[in-house]
Amino acid sequence: MDEVNSIDYKEYELEEGFSVRKSKEYNALFKNGKPNVVLKANQNVYNRIFDFQPKALSIFMKEDKVIIEFTVLSKKFQNYDLSKYHVNLGYNNYEFTKKSENKYLVEIPYNSINISGRSAGVYIEYIDENGFSYKKKFLSMKSIYKRGKNKLLKKFGIYDEHRDHDLYYSDLIYFENHSIFLYETWKGFLSLAYREINVTDDIGEQKKIKSAYKEYMADLKKGKNTPSILLYEKFCGKYEESAKYVYERLIDDGWENVYFILSKDSEFQKEVPEKYRKNLIEKYSKKHYYEYFNAKAFITTESINHVIDLTTYNALTRKRQYWKDYYYIFLQHGVMYAYSLKGRWDFEKGGGFGDNSYVVVSSETEANHFIEDGNFDRQDLIKCGLPKFDHSIQNDDADKILIMPTSRNFEYSTIRDDTLNSTYYNFSKNIIECVPDDLKDKIVFIPHPLVNAIFGETDLDKYMPTEYSYDELLKNTRLLITDYSSISYDAFYRGANVIFAWMEKEMCLENLGIDLKLNDDNAFADIAYDYESLGELISKNYYGNHSEENIEKYNDIVEFHDGKNTERFIEYVYDTNIFSERAGKHDINDAIVEGVEDRPYTGKAIGIPKIKVSFDGKKLIKSLDFEVKYHDNLSIGTAKCEIKGLGIYHGTKFVNFEIKKNMKKTKAKLDGDHLTVKDGDETLIEGKDYSIEKIDYSVVGLEKIAINGMGDYVGQKGILIDASKN
């Protein structure tokens, strides 16, 4: 491929008459010398050139490997040369062989699997010598997209109308104390799970889940069920954070349909006061599974996955999460102003968080983080402070040095298989060695829960307590050393000093693919950039107090210090449909409706894809707080959106919008500086039918003319101009 240098970009010749201009921010794709599309630098260029999709046909779980037989779907199959492609899973690539016409086989040995976390998608991938790539997820065998509208499968002519199908699961294989299986995601793609063995992997538990589901469905049909409210903490094994305090307050207020899920083996079982034991549900009991299906709200410090098992081998429990007929309130187990949410699908609105989600935050600074980096709306966020902070104290005789590095998922396989050569182990050991000798007996080392058991088999186990609660640890902590754990906010709130150990920060962030919100300017603690300075900082911070500068920085991120966080939270949720028996009645006509905008005519029924309804600053949730119907929405003209309140919201509100001619369906031609836009034989008029906006892509030598509909038209049409030739 030829390369042409320019001031802002480099130009590369690709295949099929395509070329690319590459800058730091964008990749501009050209077809036959004409600009075709501008992509962000991290987007896969070849995905815009080739039109095919891998789809699994059969999966064979062997004793030591999985074999996937797959085909390639294409609207117009062009006999693609797949010899340069490979199958990608996590950090490893696998060659595949051709079995017959458009049928291929790939073998993935279990001992070669190296993924971040518990599961990873299966992809077909090609990367050329200049780093331009093609990457597509495998479709599962069934591949029926949620809500029955899989445009991808419809394009390939294998569209299935049925939504409520059984998600595909392969056989489960036990391999070196791990469970391995492949499964279908709700969007129809194929993923591989490689994780520790779950209790629910057992066939007896599978039968118990199915029985609980059938009982719930029978009660639902008879109207015998009373929807419950479930609270839980990490792995349903903790009783020490915000969910505990919210639960106790709700029980104090007399709620009978509120339950807390707690493992029978949890060390916290004996610490639950008698008054609150009556509404404890034992994890993995049939009642646990029943109430999981029956719950109308999950109020928790963790993701909804923690309510059963992470990456469950059970289609019923996973499907439950996608019903979206429940409220999910994320209390957080720590202030989220360390890692950036940007690019973290599991913490993004529209990713791990649906429209039925709320998040508790501690300040406008943290709220803005969720809005700017996580795509949340302000109404998704409950600013009240973390309820557990109302009870966060430090003992007068606190003297421990708590060392808590955050997770390094990118090397989980190395930590598991070759612990002593992992960066996580050596980072932790180096920090411990920097502690002055006269303070060595104060060290408490807590690895991330995902690798805690592994580190218990190393020489660092002498610093690790066999049993502990975070609350008790922090009560006795005088100094916390971490890289960027959110537990630093809790420790500082109590009065402990904090040191951020940033010796390997850049390496970790690059491998994790994320940014850090904390920086040199807003970090509320001393920062160690090398091990040589860490020893001195430990002595300084162990014997010193908070500086006024650090207190000011901290207060910008954690606003509340009055011990009333729980009260503020309860006041908020008591005026929602979660507690409809207590909440007042509200007229939906007084609600604020956003997102209702003019829509382009398509020949089909038109709706509002992102309608937002709020009442007195609170977000209302579609199908739980209101339902939507449309009238007169098939043709050009005025359509009507009918919003009907549910539960505590009564009445009906109507909002009109216009269905207009579609600007994308017009034809535009640029002759020199003269632009002509036509709709059929009619020439459109600038200022009456459309306006022009110029978008600068000069870093790749382009300019975009955006033609925005106005008057009788709506939508946008774009023309890319090669400014380097003008």
N, C-alpha and C positions, 0 to 999 in steps of 0.2 A: 504494500500500500504506500502511495506517495504521501509525503508530508510537506505542507507549505506553511512557513512561518509568517506571522503577522504580529502587530503590536499587542493586540488583545487576545488573539486566538490562534489556534493551530488548525489546519485543515487536513482531513484524512479522506482518502477514497475508500469506499466500502464495496459491497457487492450489489448486483441487480440495478446498477445505475445510481446508487445512493452515495452520498458523501456527507461528512460531518464537519462542522466548525465547532471546536471545543474551546470553551473558556472556563474559568474557575466556577462561574455560576451556572452556565447553560451549555447545552449541546444543541446546536441548530442542525436539523436534518434536511438535506437537499435531495431532490429527486430529479434526475436528468438536468442538473444544473440550476433548478428552480427551488427556492426555499419552500419547504413542506410543513415543518412544525418546529417549534422551539420547546425543548424539554429541559427540566432541571438537571443539574449535573449528575445527580444520583439516580436518575431514571434509566431504565434499560433501553438503549437505542434500537437494538435489533428487534425488540418487541413491536416496534412500529413498522418494521420491514417485512417480517415473516408472520404469517397468520396460521399458527397451528397450536394445538393444546394436547399435552400428554394425558391419557386417561387409563387408569388401571383396569385390567380385565380379570386377572386372578392374582391371589396372594397365597403363597405357600410358606407357612411358618415351620421351618425345619429345626432340628435340635441345635444347630450351631449358626444358622443363617436364615434370612428371609429372602425368598425369591418373588419378584414382582414381574408379572407378565403385563405388558402395556401396549397400547396402540397410540397413534397420533391422529387427532381429529383436525380436519381442515375443511373449510367451506369449499375451497377449490384446491384439492390436494395436488401439490406441485412436485411430488416425488422429492421431497427435501432430502438433501444429503445429511444424514444425522451422524456420519462418522466422526465429525469434529465435536459432537456434543457429548455430555456426560450427565449422569444423575447426581444431584447434589443433596446431601443430608447433613445439616449442621456444618462442621468444619472439614468434612471429608467429601471427596468426589469418587464416583464409581463408574467404570466403563460398563457398557451394555452391549449385548450381541443381538443380531437380527435372527429371529426364529423363522419367520416366513414373511410374506408380503404384508407390510405394515403391522407386524407383530414383533415385539422385542422382549428380551429378558435381562433383568439386572439382579445380581446377587449382592446382598449386604451382609457380610459376616458380623455377628453380634459383637465380637471382640474388637471390631474396628469402629464402632459407633462412638462419636465424639460430638455431643450436642450441648448447647447452653440451656440449662434448666432441665425440665422433665420430658419435654417433647419438642419436635421440630417438624416442619413441613418437608415434603418430598418434592423436589424440583427437577426439571430438565434444564440444563444450563450450557451456554457456550460463551466463552470470553476470548476475544481476539487478542493479537499481540499488543494492541494499543489500549486494552482495558475496556473496550466497548462490549456490551454483553446482551445476551438473550436469556431470560429466566422466567419460567412459568411453572406454577404449581401443578402437581398431578391432580386430576379429578378422581374422585373415588368411583367405585363401580356403580353406585346408585346415583350419586351426584345430583340431588334434588335441592335446589337453592331454597332458602327460607322464604316464606310467604309465596311459594310457588311461582316465582318470577325470575327464573334464571335466564337472563338474556343471552349469556354465553352458550348454554345448551340449546336455547331456542335457535341461535344462529347456526348451530351445527345440526339442527333437525332432529334432536333427541330430547326435546323438551317434555317434561312430565308435569302434569297439572297438580299432582297431589303433594300437599305440604306436610301432612302429619305422617311421615314415614319413619321407619326404624333406621336410625343411623347405623352405618356399617361398622362392625368391629371384627377384627381377625381373631383367630385363636390366640390365647395368651400363653406365652412361654416364660418359664422361670430360668434365668441365666445368671449365675454368680451373684446370688442374693438380690437380683433385680427382676422386675417384670418388664416384658417387652411385648408390645402389640401395635398394630396399625389400626387407625380409626378414621372415620369420616367427620370432618368439622361441619358445623351447621351450614356453612356456605358451600358444602359439597366437595371440599378439597381433602387430600389425603395427608395424614400426619402420622408420625411414628412416636410412640411413647417408650421411654427408657428411664425407668425410675425405680425407687425402692418398692418393696412389696407392700401393698396396701391391705388392710383388713378386709376391705370390700372386694378384693380379688377372689376371696374364698367363695366357693359355690353355695355354701350355706347362707352367706350374707346376701348373695345375689337373689336367692329365693326369698329371703326376708324382705328385701327391697321390693320385689315384684308383688309380694303379698300385701305389703303396706300400700302400694300404689293402687291395687285393685280395691282394697278396703276404702281408701280415700275416694276413688271414683264412684263407688257405690253410695257412699255417704253424700257425695256432692249431688248425685242425681236425685236422691231422696230429700235433699235440703236439710240433712241432719248435722252437717259440719259447721262449726264456729271457727272462722279463720283465725289463725294464731299470729303472734308476733314473736319472732325468734331472735335471741341475742347470743353471741358467742365471741370467743377470742381465738388466738392462734391455734389452729388444729383442734379446736374445741378442747384444748388441754389447759387453758389458762383461766384464771379468775382474779385478775389484778389490774385490769386497765379500764378504759372508759366504759366498755359494755357492762362491766360489773356494776359500776356506780349508777348507770342509767337503769339497769335492771332492778337494782334495789330501790331506787326512787319510785319506779312504776309499781312494784309490789307494795311499797309503803302507801301508795295512792289507791290501792285496792284492785288493781287489774288482775283478773283471773286467767285471761288468755295470753299472758306473757310468760315465756319460758326461756331458760338459759340452758344451753347444751354444754355438758361437761363430761369428759371421759371418766369412767369409774376408776381408772388407774391414776388420775391426776393427783399430784401432791396437794392441790388446792381443795380437794374434796373435804378434807377435815377442817378447812378454814372457813367454809361457808356457814354463816350463822343459821341457827335452826329456823328462824323466821322465814328465810329465803330458800330453804331446802325443798319445800313442798312443790315448787315450780321448776326444780332442776330436772332435766331429762338426760338420762344416761346416753352418751354417744354410742352408736351402733345398735341401740335398742329398736324394737319395732315402732315404738312411739316416736323415736327420733326420726325415722324415715317417714312415718305418717305425717308428722307436723312439718317436715320439709316440703312435702307436696301441698300441705294445707295452709302454709304461711301466707299472709297478705303483706308481711313486712319483715325484712332482715335488717337488724340494727347491729353493726359489727365493726370491729377494728381491723377486719381483714377482708379479702375478696370473698365473694359468695362461694368460691370453690372450697374454702376451709370448713364449710358447714358439714360436709361429708368427708371426702378424701380428695387430695389434689390429683388431677388427671385420673378420674375414676374410670374403671373398666365396666361401665354400665350406661347404656343408652338412655334409660329412664331418668337417671339423676342428671345427666347432661342436658337432656331435652327440657327438663323442668326450668333450667336457668334461662332458656330462650322463650318461655311462655310470655315473659314480661307482664304478668298479671299481678305483680307485687311491687312494693316500694323497697328500694335498697338505700340504706343510709350508711355511708362510710364514715365512721367516727375517727379514723386514723389511729395508728398506734404510736405515731410521732409526727411532729410538725413536718410537713412536706416542703421544705425549702433547703434541700441539699442537692440531690440529683435533679436535673431539669426533667420536666415531663415531656419535653419535645422529642418526638420519635419513639416514645414508649407506649406502644399500642395498648398495653394492659391498663395504663393509667390515663388514657385519653377518652374524651367524650366521643361516642361513636365507635370506640374500640372496646376496652374492658368495661366501660361505663355506658349504659344505655340512657335513653330519655327518662327512665324510671329511677334515676340515681340522684342522690344528694350527697354532698361532701361537707363535713365540718372543717372550718378553717379558723385560724387564730388572729388574722389581721387582714387589712386591705392589701398589704404586700404579698401575703401568701395567696389571697384571693386572685390577685392579678397574675400570679404565676399560673394558676389553674386556667385562667381565661386566655392568657397569651400563649402558653406553651401546651395546654391540654385541651384547647377548643371548647372549654366550658362557657356557659353563660353565667352572668352574675346571680341569676335566680336559682342556679343549681347549687349554690354555696350558702351554707349556714354559718355566719360569722358569730361564734359564741365562745370560742376557745375549747380546748380539749377537756372534757369532763374530768378525766383522771388527774389533771393538774390541780384540781380543788383539794386533792389529798396527797400531793407530792411534797414530801418533807425530807429534811436531812437530819440525821441524828447528831446530837451535840458532840459525840465522840467518833464521828465518821473519820476513818483513817485509811481507807482502801484506795489503791490505784487500779482503776478498772480499765482494762485494755480490750477494746471491741472493734476489730476491723470489720468493714462491711463485706458483703458477698462479692466473690469474683466468679460469676457463673461461666465466664469464658474459659476457665481452666478447671471446671468441675471434674472432668475425666482425669486430668492430671492429679488433682487432689485425691481422687478416689484410688487411682492406680499407682501413683508414684509421689506420695504425699511430701516426702522430704525434699523433692526437687521442684515443688510448686512455689510460685512467687508468694502465694498466700502464707505458706508455712514460714518461709524465710523472712518475709516482712514482719510477721508476728514475732518470730524469734529475735530479730534484730531490735525491735522495740523493747522487748523484755530485757535484753542485754544492756540497753541504754539506761535502764533504771539504776540509780546509784545503789551500791551494795547495802547501805544502811536502810534502804527502803524496799529491798527485794521481798521481804516477808509481807509487804502490804499488797503485793500484786494479786489481782484476780483476772484471769484470762478467760474471755467468753467468745469463742469463734461463732460464726454465723450458724443458726440452727441447721442449715442444710449439710454442714460438714462437722458439726459438733461431735458426733459419734466417732468420726474418722480421727479427729485430733485427740480423742480420748485414748487412742492407741499409740500416741507419740510421746516424746520426752517432755512435751509441754503440758501433759495432763496433770503434773504436780501443781500447776497454777489454776487448774479448773475445778470448781466445786462440783460435787456429784449431783446435788440438787440445789435449785435456787429459784427465786422469783426475781424478776427485774426490779420490782418495787423494793424488795429487801436489799438487793445489791446497791441500788441507787441511794437508799437511805444511809448506807454505810460508805458511800463513795466520797472521797475528798478531791480526787482528780480523775478525770476521764481522758483517756487517749484513744482517739479514733481517727480514721481518715476522713469520713464524711457521714457517719451514721446519724440518723435523725434522733437517736437517743441523747445526743448532745444537748438538745433543747430541754429535755426533761432534767438532765443532770444540772445544767446551768440554772434552771428555774428553782431547783432545790437549794442552790448555793455552792455547788461544786465548781471548781475551775475545769476548763477544757483545753486540751491541746489538739490541734488538727495536724496529723502526720501526713504531709503531702510529698514525701520523697518519691513515690511512684504514681502520683496522681495522673500525669499525662499518659503514661502507659496504660493505666487502668481505664481511663475515660475513652481512649482510642479503641481499646479492645471491646469495651462495653457499647461503644457507639453512642455515647450520650455526653451531655454537657453538665456543668456544675453551676448551680445558682450562687452558691457561696464563692466568694473571691477575696482577694487581698483587701478590698475596700469594705466589704460588709461582714466579713467573718468576725464573730464576737469572741474570739479567743486567739491566743498565740498560735503561730503556724511554724511547724518544723519542716524545713525544706531538705534537710540532710540529717543523718544520724549523729554527726559530730555535735550539732547544736541541741539535739533532743535532750541529752542528759542535763544540761544547764537549765533548759526550760522546765524540765520535770521538777528540779529542786525549787526553782522560782515559783512555780504554780502550786506546788504541794503546800508550801508554807505561806503563800500570798493570798490576797482576796481579789474579788472582781474589781476591775478598773472601771471608772466612770464612763470611759469611751466604749468599753465592751458592753456595759449595761445599756447604753443608748442604742447601740447597734442591735442588741437583742430585742429591746422593746419595740423596735420598728417591725420585727417579724412576729413577736408574741405580744399582743397588745394588752391582754387581760391578766390582772394579778390580784383580783378581788375575791377569789374563791367562789364565784357564782357562775362558773361555766355550765355546770349541770342544770342550774335553774334556767339559764338562758335557752339551753337546748330543749328542755321540757316545755317551756313556754312556746317555743316554735312548733314542735310536733303536736302539741295538744290542739292546735287549730288546723289540723289536717284530717283527711279521711282515714288515716291510720287509727286515730282515736275519735272516730265520728260520733261515738256516744257522748263524748264530752265537748266536742267542738261546737261552735255556733253555726247557724245556717247562713249561707251567703248567696246573694243573687249573682248569677253568672254574668248578668248584664253590666255589672260593675267591674268585671275583669278587663285586663288590658290584653289585647290580641295583637301579636306582631307576626310578620312574615307573610301576610296576605298581600300579594302583589299581582300585578297584571301578568297573565300567562300567555304563551304563544299557542295558536291553534294547531292541533295535531290530527284532527279527525276522530279522536278518541275522547272519552270522558276525562276532564281536566280537574285535578285536585291541587291542593297546596302542600308541597312536599315537606316544608319545614315550618309548620304553623307553631307558634309559641303563645301560650296563654298563661298569664300570671294574675294573682289576686293579692293585693296589699303586699307586694314584693315577693310573694311566694310563688314558685313555679308549680303549675298544675300539670298533671300527667295524663296524656291521652289514654283513654279506655279505663282509667282509674278515677279521674276527677271530671272528665268530660268526654263526650264523643262527638264526632264530626260527620255531617252529611252534606252533600252538595246538590244544588238545583240549577237547572238551565246551563249545564256545563259541557254541552256537547258541541256547540257551534259558536261562531264569533258573536260577541255581544256581552251583556252583563250577566255574570254568574253569581250565585249566592252560596255563601258558606254558612251552614247552620251549626252552631256550637251549643250543645245541650249539656247542662250541668249534671253531675252524678254525685251521689252521696250527700255531703254537706253543701254542695253547690246545686242550687235549683234554678229553674228558668231556662230560657233559650235566648241566645244572642245571634243576630244575623250580621254578617259582614260581606259586602259586595266586592267583587273584583271583575276586571275586564278580560275577556279572551280576545286577543288581537291577532292580526296577521303576523306571520313568523318571518322575522328579518333573515333568519338562516336560509330560508327557502328562496330568497332573491338571488339575482346574479349581479356581481359587481366587476367592473373592469376599470383599470387605471391606465390611462394613456398620457404619459408624461406626468403633469400635475393635475390633469383633469380626471375626475372620478365620475363614472356613470353607474348608477344602481337601478336595476330594472326588476319589476315584478310582472312577469309575463311580458306583455307589450307596453306596459305602463312605465314610464320613467319617473322615478321617485325624486322628490325635491328635498335638498338639504335644508334643515331648519324646520321643515314641516313633517317629513316622514322619517328623517334620521339626523343624527349628529355624528361628528367625526372626532375621534380621540386618537392621538398618536402615542404609541408605547415604545419606549426606547430599549432596543436590544443591541445597542452599538458595540457591546463587548463581543458580539459574534457578527458584527457588521450588518445587522438587520434593523429594520424599523417596521412596526406593525401598525397598520391603519385599522382601527376598530370602528366599525360602522354600527352605531347603537340605534335601535329602533325608537321612534317617538310618534306621537299622534296615533295613527291607526296601527302602528307596528310596535312589536316588542321583541327583545332578543338582540343578539349581537352576531355580526359576521365580520371576519377578519381577513385582511390581505397582508401577506408578508412581502416586504420590499428589500431587495439586496442593495443596501445603501452603499456598499463598497464599490458598486458599479455606476453609481449616480453622482 
